[in-house]
Amino acid sequence: MDATAQSKYACPACGAEATWNPAKGALVCSFCGSTSAATVALTGFSQTEETIVEHDLVTALRSIPDSARGWNAPRTQVKCQSCQAISVFDAKTIGQRCEFCGSSALVPHCEVKEPFRPESLLPLKLGESQVRDALRRWYASRWFAPNHLKDGALTDTAKGLYVPYWTFDAQVQADWTAMSGNYYYETQSYTDSKGQRRTRQVRRVRWYPSAGSLAHFFDDELVSASRGIHPGLLRQVEPFPTGELVPYDSSFLSGWVVERYQIDLPAAAQAARERMLAKTEKLCAAQVPGDTHRDLRVNASFSAQTFKHILAPLWLVTYDFHGKSYQCIVNGFTGTIAGEYPKSWIKITLAVVAGLALLGLVVYWLNR
């Protein structure tokens, strides 16, 4: 995974560095406070084929043209020996610590080919103060977290960044066969523990063959290309609203770290195909008539397969607690939070004891 600190933008008023401010939706000068708009307007944008291109997947897998590679700016790359993240900085910037795990074990990194360039992104929408408040509320709601963790200033380490994603579109045509089952009931006689004859209703299944077909279009199936963020956390803060994508403009990234993909297009395409197949099977299963089914077989074919490489905004908190590393992330566009945190065994033990005591009380009152 690469992280890129983008080119600097000069303030039109004083010439100092201007960075992207999510709260104001504009470039803001760090010296005089002047604001200036990004090249692409954030309002009134209409996603069309002329602005955000869907690339043919089969053609790209054969050969990605050199014109689609690179960041169009000088840069320096370093690789973290701890988490294997590859950070890409402005040529005049020297990375001291890994943006994702905090390690100082960084070594120079060179690539044989330039990376595939992102062509669209979701601008970072949430400002730092909004994120800090949301994280404090989230930490406070973690009942099993140690008290001193909640009281600590973990949000001081919050970092805004962009992570890489691939999106995939495909039209699927699937034929399926299965054995459908309808429930029916039979009356069964039996002898209970006291030797008395009784009857009960027993459920049976009447099986019969069924078949059908499905046509479905997958639109912007997201596949994360990040190595620096734990994949389970990313899935929890998805989806990113790809309908709000804007064309790539490095002014949106000014002052922020950008992660370069380490999961390449072929691997991402394979992951997307597996997810689409799993979802197709579920859609076919929903079509099977009857009360239940078994032996579902799906024959699916894909066409009109396209992809995009995009950047999605996140806020990241990484911290160590008793020698173990934890991450907490915030979707920089929707505000959804997911995180890891240590558990207090004292609180867990108290909860178990309280649960057992409550269960014992219920049993006591039922047996009175």
Residue frames relative to the residue before (quaternion, step in Angstrom):
aa qw qx qy qz dx dy dz
M 1.0000 0.0000 0.0000 0.0000 0.00 0.00 0.00
D 0.1922 -0.7785 0.5902 0.0930 3.55 -0.97 0.89
A 0.1400 -0.7547 0.6299 0.1184 3.54 -1.16 0.60
T 0.1668 -0.8273 0.5354 0.0332 3.54 -0.74 1.07
A 0.1945 -0.7280 0.6442 0.1312 3.56 -0.87 0.96
Q 0.3398 -0.8133 0.4398 0.1724 3.55 -0.30 1.29
S 0.7179 -0.4440 0.3266 0.4251 3.56 -1.38 0.24
K 0.4931 -0.6607 0.4823 0.2962 3.56 -1.14 0.64
Y 0.2364 -0.7560 0.5966 0.1287 3.55 -1.19 0.69
A 0.3556 -0.7597 0.5118 0.1859 3.56 -0.78 1.06
C 0.4890 -0.6447 0.5082 0.2947 3.55 -1.05 0.85
P 0.4468 -0.7071 0.4716 0.2794 3.66 -0.78 0.92
A 0.6591 0.5253 -0.3126 0.4381 3.61 1.21 -0.44
C 0.8443 0.1130 -0.0212 0.5233 3.57 0.80 -1.03
G 0.5218 -0.6713 0.3977 0.3448 3.59 1.22 -0.20
A 0.5049 0.6360 -0.4371 0.3867 3.63 1.25 -0.05
E 0.6730 -0.5068 0.3484 0.4109 3.56 -1.31 0.21
A 0.1534 -0.7628 0.6234 0.0773 3.57 -1.01 0.91
T 0.1172 -0.7998 0.5874 0.0395 3.58 -0.94 0.92
W 0.5950 -0.5849 0.4192 0.3581 3.54 -1.24 0.52
N 0.1458 -0.7849 0.6001 0.0495 3.59 -0.80 1.08
P 0.3590 -0.7705 0.4797 0.2179 3.64 -0.35 1.20
A 0.6513 0.5397 -0.3260 0.4223 3.59 0.97 -0.85
K 0.7544 0.3659 -0.2005 0.5068 3.60 1.00 -0.81
G 0.3435 -0.7621 0.4882 0.2510 3.58 1.24 -0.29
A 0.6746 0.4274 -0.2809 0.5323 3.57 1.07 0.75
L 0.5432 -0.5551 0.4983 0.3854 3.54 -1.36 0.11
V 0.1007 -0.8069 0.5819 0.0126 3.58 -0.80 1.05
C 0.4224 -0.7072 0.5123 0.2427 3.55 -0.88 0.98
S 0.4061 -0.7298 0.5015 0.2256 3.58 -0.84 1.00
F 0.6814 0.4878 -0.2825 0.4669 3.62 1.25 -0.34
C 0.8329 0.1722 -0.0731 0.5208 3.61 0.67 -1.07
G 0.4958 -0.6976 0.4050 0.3217 3.60 1.27 -0.11
S 0.4169 0.7091 -0.4772 0.3093 3.61 1.22 0.11
T 0.2627 -0.7601 0.5758 0.1475 3.57 -1.12 0.70
S 0.0099 -0.7707 0.6371 0.0061 3.55 -1.22 0.61
A 0.5140 -0.6711 0.4488 0.2898 3.56 -1.05 0.79
A 0.5095 -0.5942 0.5151 0.3493 3.53 -1.28 0.49
T 0.6808 -0.4946 0.3451 0.4156 3.56 -1.26 0.35
V 0.7440 0.3104 -0.1766 0.5647 3.56 1.04 -0.84
A 0.4106 -0.7124 0.5079 0.2568 3.61 -0.76 0.96
L 0.4110 -0.7158 0.5100 0.2419 3.54 -1.06 0.78
T 0.7276 0.3748 -0.2383 0.5228 3.59 1.13 -0.40
G 0.8061 0.2709 -0.2115 0.4817 3.51 -1.15 0.67
F 0.4344 0.7022 -0.4655 0.3186 3.59 1.21 0.29
S 0.1303 -0.7811 0.6085 0.0510 3.56 -0.93 0.94
Q 0.3402 -0.7514 0.5298 0.1975 3.57 -0.63 1.13
T 0.0826 0.7962 -0.5910 0.1000 3.58 -0.56 1.13
E 0.6702 -0.4925 0.3627 0.4204 3.54 -1.29 0.24
E 0.6411 0.5386 -0.3302 0.4358 3.61 1.14 -0.57
T 0.7350 0.4172 -0.2356 0.4798 3.62 1.10 -0.52
I 0.7838 0.1114 -0.0593 0.6080 3.60 0.96 -0.81
V 0.2213 -0.8300 0.5067 0.0732 3.54 -0.39 1.28
E 0.2519 -0.7034 0.6439 0.1649 3.53 -1.13 0.80
H 0.2464 -0.8002 0.5340 0.1175 3.59 -0.57 1.17
D 0.5103 -0.6284 0.4900 0.3234 3.56 -1.09 0.72
L 0.4309 -0.7481 0.4473 0.2339 3.56 -0.61 1.16
V 0.6623 0.5179 -0.3227 0.4348 3.59 0.84 -0.94
T 0.6569 0.5089 -0.3077 0.4636 3.58 0.94 -0.87
A 0.6784 0.5017 -0.2921 0.4503 3.58 0.91 -0.94
L 0.6418 0.5256 -0.3363 0.4458 3.60 0.98 -0.74
R 0.6302 0.5195 -0.3361 0.4690 3.56 1.16 -0.51
S 0.7824 -0.1881 0.1557 0.5729 3.57 0.95 -0.86
I 0.2121 -0.7501 0.6153 0.1174 3.57 -0.80 1.06
P 0.4087 -0.7380 0.4695 0.2604 3.64 -0.55 1.06
D 0.5870 -0.5983 0.4220 0.3455 3.56 -1.14 0.69
S 0.5971 0.5888 -0.3615 0.4075 3.60 1.13 -0.58
A 0.6830 0.4681 -0.2824 0.4844 3.59 1.23 -0.41
R 0.6162 0.5583 -0.3373 0.4414 3.58 1.30 0.07
G 0.7335 0.4544 -0.3147 0.3955 3.53 -1.34 0.32
W 0.4700 -0.6865 0.4962 0.2481 3.53 -1.36 0.42
N 0.3979 -0.7342 0.4609 0.3002 3.59 1.29 -0.05
A 0.7109 0.3449 -0.2611 0.5545 3.59 1.08 0.70
P 0.5425 -0.6021 0.4593 0.3636 3.62 -1.07 0.66
R 0.0835 0.8103 -0.5754 0.0732 3.59 -0.98 0.76
T 0.3019 -0.7156 0.6063 0.1707 3.51 -1.36 0.45
Q 0.1755 -0.8049 0.5619 0.0753 3.57 -0.93 0.91
V 0.0202 -0.7699 0.6377 0.0130 3.55 -1.11 0.78
K 0.2608 -0.7627 0.5744 0.1428 3.57 -1.15 0.64
C 0.3797 -0.7169 0.5422 0.2189 3.56 -0.92 0.96
Q 0.3572 -0.7531 0.5171 0.1943 3.57 -0.77 1.04
S 0.6203 0.5481 -0.3421 0.4448 3.57 1.26 -0.22
C 0.8284 0.1513 -0.0572 0.5364 3.61 0.64 -1.11
Q 0.4617 -0.7165 0.4056 0.3302 3.60 1.37 0.04
A 0.3805 0.7151 -0.4993 0.3075 3.61 1.20 0.33
I 0.2225 -0.7512 0.6078 0.1293 3.57 -1.09 0.79
S 0.1314 -0.8130 0.5663 0.0328 3.56 -0.52 1.21
V 0.1567 -0.7795 0.6035 0.0605 3.55 -0.95 0.98
F 0.0913 -0.8224 0.5616 -0.0053 3.57 -0.55 1.21
D 0.6359 -0.4472 0.4508 0.4387 3.51 -1.38 0.14
A 0.6226 -0.6068 0.3465 0.3523 3.56 -0.99 0.89
K 0.7041 0.4536 -0.2638 0.4785 3.62 1.13 -0.58
T 0.6309 0.5366 -0.3243 0.4571 3.58 1.32 -0.11
I 0.1910 -0.7640 0.6074 0.1047 3.56 -1.06 0.79
G 0.3308 -0.7548 0.5353 0.1854 3.58 -0.66 1.11
Q 0.2380 -0.7915 0.5506 0.1173 3.59 -0.77 1.03
R 0.7982 0.0525 0.0036 0.6001 3.57 1.05 -0.83
C 0.5813 -0.5759 0.4433 0.3660 3.54 -1.21 0.55
E 0.4601 -0.7055 0.4707 0.2626 3.58 -0.84 0.97
F 0.7365 0.4575 -0.2244 0.4449 3.59 1.15 -0.55
C 0.8090 0.1650 -0.1149 0.5524 3.62 1.05 -0.56
G 0.5092 -0.6888 0.3967 0.3301 3.60 1.26 -0.12
S 0.4628 0.6943 -0.4478 0.3212 3.60 1.25 -0.06
S 0.3576 -0.7246 0.5500 0.2111 3.56 -1.18 0.67
A 0.5116 0.6525 -0.4099 0.3802 3.59 1.31 0.02
L 0.2061 0.7874 -0.5404 0.2135 3.57 0.34 1.33
V 0.0617 -0.7860 0.6149 0.0193 3.57 -0.99 0.87
P 0.6073 -0.5593 0.4016 0.3962 3.64 -1.10 0.54
H 0.1044 -0.7906 0.6025 0.0330 3.57 -1.11 0.74
C 0.0805 -0.7880 0.6100 0.0214 3.55 -0.96 0.94
E 0.2492 -0.7670 0.5765 0.1313 3.56 -1.12 0.76
V 0.5127 -0.6286 0.4889 0.3210 3.53 -1.15 0.68
K 0.7908 0.1016 -0.0370 0.6024 3.58 1.01 -0.86
E 0.5451 -0.5933 0.4787 0.3490 3.55 -1.18 0.58
P 0.5308 -0.6341 0.4475 0.3404 3.63 -1.10 0.57
F 0.5911 -0.5351 0.4640 0.3860 3.53 -1.32 0.37
R 0.3871 -0.7690 0.4683 0.1987 3.56 -0.67 1.12
P 0.4417 -0.6629 0.5231 0.3030 3.65 -0.94 0.80
E 0.2326 -0.7973 0.5460 0.1103 3.57 -1.02 0.80
S 0.7824 0.1275 -0.1070 0.6001 3.58 1.30 -0.05
L 0.0582 -0.7998 0.5974 0.0062 3.55 -1.23 0.44
L 0.3780 -0.6361 0.6079 0.2879 3.50 -1.43 0.17
P 0.3749 -0.7396 0.4993 0.2514 3.65 -0.49 1.04
L 0.5514 -0.5871 0.4803 0.3473 3.55 -1.14 0.71
K 0.1801 -0.8422 0.5066 0.0404 3.55 -0.49 1.24
L 0.7234 0.4189 -0.2379 0.4945 3.60 1.02 -0.78
G 0.3735 -0.7353 0.5272 0.2047 3.56 -0.91 0.95
E 0.6997 -0.4972 0.3204 0.4006 3.55 -1.28 0.38
S 0.6577 0.5105 -0.3288 0.4458 3.63 0.90 -0.81
Q 0.6272 0.5279 -0.3350 0.4645 3.60 1.01 -0.75
V 0.6763 0.5000 -0.2882 0.4578 3.55 0.93 -0.94
R 0.6397 0.5269 -0.3319 0.4505 3.61 0.93 -0.83
D 0.6621 0.4981 -0.3096 0.4666 3.60 0.91 -0.88
A 0.6640 0.5051 -0.3051 0.4593 3.58 0.94 -0.88
L 0.6598 0.5051 -0.3108 0.4615 3.59 0.99 -0.80
R 0.6274 0.5280 -0.3431 0.4582 3.60 0.99 -0.75
R 0.6543 0.4950 -0.3134 0.4783 3.59 0.97 -0.83
W 0.6483 0.5231 -0.3227 0.4494 3.57 0.98 -0.82
Y 0.6625 0.4921 -0.3081 0.4733 3.59 0.88 -0.90
A 0.6558 0.5249 -0.3164 0.4408 3.60 0.96 -0.84
S 0.6798 0.4925 -0.2875 0.4611 3.60 1.14 -0.57
R 0.5574 0.5825 -0.4051 0.4311 3.63 1.25 -0.07
W 0.2547 -0.8281 0.4788 0.1420 3.57 0.08 1.32
F 0.7253 0.4506 -0.2508 0.4561 3.60 0.97 -0.82
A 0.4987 0.6419 -0.4426 0.3786 3.62 1.22 0.00
P 0.5693 -0.5796 0.4426 0.3796 3.63 -1.07 0.60
N 0.5891 -0.6182 0.3891 0.3456 3.58 -1.00 0.82
H 0.6960 0.4768 -0.2975 0.4469 3.57 0.87 -0.87
L 0.5530 0.5633 -0.4127 0.4544 3.60 1.23 -0.22
K 0.6617 0.5058 -0.3045 0.4621 3.57 0.95 -0.88
D 0.6931 0.4822 -0.2760 0.4593 3.58 1.06 -0.75
G 0.5831 0.6113 -0.3706 0.3860 3.58 1.20 -0.40
A 0.4919 -0.6637 0.4870 0.2834 3.56 -1.25 0.48
L 0.0291 0.8444 -0.5328 0.0472 3.57 0.74 1.08
T 0.6160 0.5706 -0.3541 0.4118 3.58 1.10 -0.60
D 0.4959 0.6542 -0.4374 0.3671 3.59 1.22 -0.17
T 0.6945 0.4566 -0.2724 0.4846 3.58 1.19 -0.47
A 0.3649 0.7479 -0.4896 0.2605 3.65 1.20 0.20
K 0.0500 -0.7943 0.6051 -0.0198 3.55 -0.90 1.03
G 0.3036 -0.7355 0.5775 0.1824 3.55 -0.96 0.89
L 0.1269 0.7964 -0.5794 0.1182 3.57 -0.87 0.92
Y 0.3636 -0.6911 0.5747 0.2447 3.53 -1.37 0.15
V 0.1745 -0.7878 0.5850 0.0822 3.58 -0.94 0.93
P 0.4782 -0.7007 0.4547 0.2711 3.60 -1.06 0.71
Y 0.0325 -0.7654 0.6426 0.0136 3.54 -1.17 0.73
W 0.2420 -0.6737 0.6652 0.2121 3.48 -1.39 0.37
T 0.1172 -0.7591 0.6311 0.1081 3.57 -1.10 0.64
F 0.1396 -0.8056 0.5749 0.0339 3.55 -1.03 0.85
D 0.1488 -0.7455 0.6446 0.0819 3.52 -1.14 0.83
A 0.1365 0.7822 -0.6029 0.0770 3.56 -1.15 0.59
Q 0.3053 -0.6924 0.6210 0.2040 3.51 -1.24 0.63
V 0.0999 -0.8021 0.5876 0.0377 3.59 -0.76 1.03
Q 0.0976 -0.7410 0.6626 0.0493 3.51 -1.13 0.85
A 0.0182 0.8294 -0.5535 0.0739 3.58 -0.55 1.14
D 0.1604 -0.7342 0.6521 0.1005 3.54 -1.15 0.80
W 0.0591 -0.8237 0.5640 0.0018 3.55 -0.91 0.88
T 0.1090 -0.7430 0.6541 0.0911 3.54 -1.33 0.48
A 0.0707 0.7910 -0.6038 0.0696 3.56 -1.14 0.60
M 0.4033 -0.6313 0.5838 0.3130 3.51 -1.37 0.08
S 0.2061 -0.7829 0.5788 0.0983 3.56 -0.61 1.16
G 0.1534 -0.8036 0.5708 0.0704 3.53 -1.13 0.68
N 0.1624 -0.7586 0.6243 0.0915 3.54 -1.03 0.88
Y 0.4019 -0.7169 0.5187 0.2354 3.55 -0.93 0.89
Y 0.0880 0.7406 -0.6661 0.0106 3.51 -1.26 0.63
Y 0.3444 -0.7659 0.5190 0.1593 3.58 -1.19 0.46
E 0.1647 -0.7636 0.6196 0.0765 3.51 -1.15 0.83
T 0.4112 -0.6838 0.5426 0.2624 3.53 -1.14 0.66
Q 0.0803 -0.8096 0.5813 -0.0125 3.54 -0.78 1.10
S 0.2883 -0.7456 0.5776 0.1653 3.58 -0.98 0.89
Y 0.0673 0.7874 -0.6098 0.0607 3.52 -1.10 0.76
T 0.4042 -0.6830 0.5524 0.2549 3.55 -1.32 0.30
D 0.3356 -0.7669 0.5103 0.1971 3.57 -0.71 1.05
S 0.7503 -0.4248 0.2707 0.4282 3.56 -1.31 0.00
K 0.6851 0.4566 -0.2840 0.4914 3.59 1.27 -0.35
G 0.5891 -0.6157 0.3538 0.3856 3.56 1.29 0.25
Q 0.5392 0.6215 -0.4035 0.4002 3.59 1.22 0.22
R 0.4372 -0.6907 0.5153 0.2575 3.56 -1.09 0.80
R 0.0303 0.7905 -0.6091 0.0565 3.51 -0.91 0.99
T 0.3030 -0.7276 0.5784 0.2105 3.57 -1.34 0.14
R 0.0362 -0.7805 0.6239 0.0177 3.54 -1.25 0.51
Q 0.4648 -0.6604 0.5187 0.2807 3.55 -1.29 0.47
V 0.1166 -0.7962 0.5931 0.0246 3.56 -0.76 1.09
R 0.3521 -0.7574 0.5127 0.1989 3.58 -0.78 1.05
R 0.0854 -0.7711 0.6304 0.0264 3.55 -1.02 0.94
V 0.3027 -0.7329 0.5778 0.1933 3.57 -1.32 0.25
R 0.1891 -0.7505 0.6246 0.1042 3.54 -0.96 0.96
W 0.2024 -0.8297 0.5160 0.0658 3.58 -0.45 1.28
Y 0.0809 0.7718 -0.6289 0.0483 3.57 -1.17 0.66
P 0.5305 -0.6508 0.4355 0.3245 3.64 -1.06 0.65
S 0.0085 -0.7791 0.6268 0.0008 3.58 -1.17 0.66
A 0.0685 -0.7886 0.6109 0.0150 3.57 -1.24 0.45
G 0.0872 0.7994 -0.5913 0.0611 3.56 -1.23 0.41
S 0.3195 -0.7273 0.5706 0.2081 3.56 -1.31 -0.11
L 0.1716 -0.7802 0.5980 0.0649 3.55 -1.24 0.54
A 0.0643 -0.7457 0.6609 0.0551 3.57 -1.10 0.78
H 0.1168 0.8018 -0.5705 0.1340 3.58 -0.69 1.09
F 0.2341 -0.7601 0.5906 0.1362 3.56 -1.11 0.76
F 0.2286 -0.7506 0.6083 0.1197 3.57 -0.82 1.07
D 0.0866 -0.8117 0.5775 -0.0037 3.56 -0.69 1.14
D 0.8559 -0.0763 0.0069 0.5114 3.56 -0.71 1.16
E 0.0845 0.7712 -0.6134 0.1479 3.55 0.60 1.19
L 0.2851 -0.8088 0.4975 0.1307 3.58 -0.47 1.25
V 0.0012 0.7579 -0.6524 0.0048 3.55 -1.06 0.87
S 0.3584 -0.7504 0.5157 0.2061 3.56 -0.57 1.15
A 0.1983 -0.7687 0.5976 0.1120 3.57 -1.07 0.79
S 0.4440 0.7170 -0.4236 0.3307 3.58 1.28 0.38
R 0.1860 -0.7398 0.6341 0.1266 3.52 -1.25 0.65
G 0.6448 0.5641 -0.3192 0.4051 3.58 1.13 -0.58
I 0.7271 0.3594 -0.2206 0.5417 3.59 1.17 -0.57
H 0.5175 -0.6441 0.4612 0.3235 3.57 -0.94 0.87
P 0.4935 -0.7095 0.4106 0.2906 3.62 -0.65 1.09
G 0.6225 0.5525 -0.3530 0.4274 3.61 1.01 -0.68
L 0.6441 0.5092 -0.3187 0.4736 3.58 1.07 -0.72
L 0.6352 0.5378 -0.3357 0.4411 3.57 0.95 -0.82
R 0.6452 0.5218 -0.3291 0.4507 3.58 0.95 -0.84
Q 0.6598 0.5277 -0.3099 0.4360 3.59 1.07 -0.69
V 0.7288 0.3952 -0.2535 0.4984 3.62 1.07 -0.56
E 0.4983 0.6053 -0.4486 0.4291 3.60 1.27 0.06
P 0.5888 -0.0925 -0.7829 -0.1782 1.52 -2.41 0.68
F 0.3877 -0.6233 0.6087 0.3012 3.48 -1.41 0.19
P 0.4396 -0.7295 0.4526 0.2641 3.63 -0.71 1.01
T 0.2045 -0.8327 0.5045 0.1013 3.57 0.10 1.29
G 0.5402 0.6090 -0.4072 0.4141 3.59 1.21 -0.22
E 0.6791 0.4704 -0.2781 0.4901 3.60 1.29 -0.32
L 0.3533 0.7562 -0.4889 0.2537 3.61 1.24 0.19
V 0.1507 -0.7464 0.6397 0.1049 3.54 -1.21 0.64
P 0.6190 -0.5387 0.3934 0.4145 3.64 -1.12 0.45
Y 0.6097 -0.5776 0.4076 0.3585 3.54 -1.10 0.75
D 0.1158 0.7476 -0.6435 0.1166 3.53 -0.92 1.02
S 0.4015 -0.7613 0.4529 0.2326 3.58 -0.46 1.17
S 0.5261 0.6235 -0.4294 0.3874 3.63 1.19 -0.25
F 0.5909 0.5608 -0.3686 0.4477 3.62 1.14 -0.52
L 0.7223 0.4542 -0.2233 0.4713 3.57 1.16 -0.67
S 0.4225 0.7338 -0.4523 0.2800 3.57 1.27 -0.16
G 0.8184 0.1986 -0.1827 0.5074 3.56 -0.69 1.13
W 0.6973 0.4344 -0.2589 0.5080 3.59 1.28 -0.06
V 0.4789 -0.6543 0.5102 0.2868 3.54 -1.26 0.52
V 0.1371 -0.7808 0.6069 0.0569 3.56 -1.04 0.84
E 0.3171 -0.7530 0.5498 0.1735 3.56 -0.81 1.02
R 0.2992 -0.7377 0.5823 0.1650 3.56 -0.91 0.94
Y 0.5310 -0.6624 0.4210 0.3196 3.59 -0.89 0.89
Q 0.1365 -0.7496 0.6387 0.1074 3.52 -1.26 0.63
I 0.6004 0.4484 -0.3670 0.5511 3.57 1.30 -0.03
D 0.2598 -0.8233 0.4858 0.1368 3.57 -0.25 1.27
L 0.7533 -0.4291 0.2701 0.4188 3.54 -1.35 0.20
P 0.6697 0.4913 -0.3433 0.4384 3.68 0.75 -0.80
A 0.6692 0.4896 -0.3062 0.4677 3.61 0.93 -0.86
A 0.6577 0.5032 -0.3099 0.4671 3.58 0.99 -0.82
A 0.6369 0.5280 -0.3271 0.4567 3.59 1.01 -0.81
Q 0.6400 0.5160 -0.3230 0.4688 3.59 1.02 -0.76
A 0.6490 0.5087 -0.3142 0.4704 3.59 0.99 -0.85
A 0.6490 0.5137 -0.3187 0.4619 3.58 0.99 -0.83
R 0.6389 0.5266 -0.3286 0.4545 3.59 0.97 -0.83
E 0.6542 0.5091 -0.3188 0.4596 3.61 0.95 -0.83
R 0.6556 0.4980 -0.3151 0.4721 3.59 0.99 -0.79
M 0.6525 0.5142 -0.3157 0.4585 3.56 0.95 -0.84
L 0.6395 0.5197 -0.3262 0.4632 3.58 1.00 -0.78
A 0.6481 0.5139 -0.3188 0.4629 3.58 0.98 -0.86
K 0.6740 0.4796 -0.2941 0.4787 3.58 0.96 -0.85
T 0.6143 0.5452 -0.3454 0.4540 3.58 1.08 -0.71
E 0.6412 0.5199 -0.3233 0.4626 3.59 0.98 -0.81
K 0.6491 0.5084 -0.3198 0.4669 3.58 1.01 -0.77
L 0.6456 0.5146 -0.3166 0.4671 3.57 1.02 -0.81
C 0.6502 0.4985 -0.3102 0.4822 3.57 1.04 -0.78
A 0.6312 0.5394 -0.3320 0.4477 3.58 0.99 -0.83
A 0.6439 0.5281 -0.3232 0.4494 3.57 1.08 -0.73
Q 0.6516 0.5204 -0.3141 0.4538 3.59 1.21 -0.43
V 0.5421 0.6393 -0.4097 0.3601 3.59 1.16 -0.49
P 0.3720 -0.7455 0.5028 0.2304 3.62 -0.70 1.00
G 0.6400 0.5430 -0.3965 0.3719 3.54 -1.33 0.20
D 0.6588 -0.5240 0.3851 0.3783 3.51 -1.39 -0.04
T 0.7863 0.0131 0.0166 0.6175 3.57 1.18 -0.55
H 0.1255 -0.7913 0.5889 0.1064 3.59 -1.25 0.07
R 0.0910 -0.7619 0.6369 0.0749 3.53 -1.37 0.25
D 0.8132 0.2917 -0.1988 0.4626 3.56 -1.38 0.16
L 0.1973 0.7870 -0.5548 0.1839 3.60 0.90 0.91
R 0.0217 -0.7802 0.6248 -0.0189 3.55 -0.88 1.01
V 0.0986 -0.8101 0.5779 -0.0026 3.56 -0.78 1.10
N 0.1015 -0.7625 0.6376 0.0425 3.56 -0.94 0.97
A 0.0004 -0.8416 0.5356 -0.0694 3.58 -0.20 1.32
S 0.0856 -0.7651 0.6358 0.0554 3.55 -1.15 0.73
F 0.2528 -0.7871 0.5530 0.1036 3.57 -1.02 0.88
S 0.0137 0.7771 -0.6287 0.0254 3.55 -1.12 0.75
A 0.7939 0.2892 -0.2237 0.4859 3.59 -1.36 0.14
Q 0.2420 0.7980 -0.5122 0.2055 3.58 0.93 0.92
T 0.0675 0.7924 -0.5995 0.0908 3.56 -0.71 1.13
F 0.1391 -0.7911 0.5911 0.0742 3.57 -1.28 0.28
K 0.1289 -0.7345 0.6544 0.1251 3.52 -1.42 0.23
H 0.2592 -0.6989 0.6316 0.2130 3.54 -1.32 0.37
I 0.0034 0.8277 -0.5573 0.0662 3.58 -0.55 1.19
L 0.3205 -0.6952 0.5992 0.2345 3.54 -1.38 0.15
A 0.1258 -0.7916 0.5964 0.0432 3.56 -0.98 0.92
P 0.4274 -0.7447 0.4572 0.2315 3.62 -0.92 0.90
L 0.0023 -0.7814 0.6234 -0.0284 3.54 -1.11 0.83
W 0.2133 -0.6790 0.6693 0.2132 3.48 -1.42 0.27
L 0.1417 -0.8189 0.5560 0.0124 3.56 -0.85 1.02
V 0.0613 -0.7416 0.6667 0.0424 3.53 -1.13 0.85
T 0.0046 -0.7797 0.6257 -0.0250 3.58 -0.78 1.05
Y 0.1223 0.7994 -0.5781 0.1087 3.59 -0.78 0.98
D 0.3732 -0.7025 0.5653 0.2183 3.54 -1.31 0.48
F 0.0038 0.7765 -0.6299 0.0167 3.55 -1.07 0.79
H 0.8306 -0.1146 0.0088 0.5449 3.55 -0.52 1.27
G 0.7624 -0.4246 0.1988 0.4461 3.54 0.87 1.02
K 0.6767 0.4438 -0.2956 0.5076 3.61 1.25 0.03
S 0.3734 -0.7441 0.5177 0.1972 3.56 -1.01 0.90
Y 0.0840 -0.7853 0.6130 0.0206 3.56 -1.08 0.85
Q 0.1830 -0.7678 0.6051 0.1040 3.55 -1.23 0.60
C 0.0339 -0.7389 0.6718 0.0392 3.51 -1.26 0.62
I 0.0585 -0.8192 0.5705 0.0005 3.58 -0.83 0.97
V 0.1884 -0.7526 0.6230 0.0997 3.54 -1.27 0.59
N 0.4393 -0.6596 0.5401 0.2831 3.57 -0.87 0.94
G 0.3636 -0.7890 0.4601 0.1831 3.58 -0.48 1.21
F 0.6854 0.4448 -0.2853 0.5011 3.58 1.27 -0.05
T 0.7935 0.2912 -0.1452 0.5143 3.60 0.92 -0.91
G 0.4530 -0.7072 0.4381 0.3205 3.62 1.18 -0.45
T 0.4153 0.7069 -0.4777 0.3156 3.63 1.23 0.08
I 0.1964 -0.8028 0.5589 0.0681 3.59 -0.91 0.98
A 0.0540 0.7498 -0.6591 0.0213 3.55 -1.16 0.73
G 0.1228 0.8310 -0.5326 0.1031 3.56 -0.92 0.75
E 0.3756 -0.6655 0.5957 0.2474 3.48 -1.42 0.27
Y 0.0738 0.7925 -0.6039 0.0425 3.56 -1.10 0.59
P 0.5458 -0.6168 0.4460 0.3504 3.60 -1.11 0.60
K 0.3464 -0.7302 0.5566 0.1926 3.57 -1.20 0.59
S 0.3647 -0.7095 0.5624 0.2176 3.55 -1.07 0.80
W 0.3557 -0.7543 0.5101 0.2107 3.58 -0.56 1.14
I 0.5687 0.5773 -0.3879 0.4392 3.57 1.16 -0.47
K 0.6854 0.4725 -0.2830 0.4764 3.58 0.89 -0.93
I 0.6347 0.5222 -0.3344 0.4611 3.58 1.01 -0.78
T 0.6514 0.5112 -0.3151 0.4638 3.59 0.96 -0.88
L 0.6486 0.5142 -0.3169 0.4632 3.59 0.95 -0.86
A 0.6492 0.5172 -0.3191 0.4575 3.58 1.01 -0.81
V 0.6476 0.5116 -0.3135 0.4698 3.58 1.00 -0.83
V 0.6524 0.5088 -0.3127 0.4666 3.57 0.94 -0.90
A 0.6560 0.5070 -0.3098 0.4654 3.58 0.94 -0.88
G 0.6501 0.5175 -0.3171 0.4571 3.59 0.99 -0.81
L 0.6605 0.4981 -0.3043 0.4723 3.58 0.98 -0.84
A 0.6380 0.5240 -0.3266 0.4601 3.56 1.04 -0.79
L 0.6542 0.5034 -0.3127 0.4699 3.58 0.98 -0.83
L 0.6396 0.5197 -0.3213 0.4665 3.58 0.99 -0.81
G 0.6539 0.5139 -0.3127 0.4588 3.56 0.97 -0.84
L 0.6382 0.5280 -0.3214 0.4590 3.56 1.06 -0.79
V 0.6423 0.5178 -0.3185 0.4668 3.59 1.00 -0.84
V 0.6606 0.5030 -0.3088 0.4639 3.59 0.92 -0.90
Y 0.6265 0.5465 -0.3319 0.4458 3.59 1.03 -0.81
W 0.7080 0.4572 -0.2725 0.4642 3.58 0.85 -0.95
L 0.6399 0.5205 -0.3338 0.4562 3.60 1.09 -0.59
N 0.7276 0.4321 -0.2365 0.4774 3.58 1.12 -0.65
R 0.4521 0.6942 -0.4610 0.3183 3.60 1.23 0.01
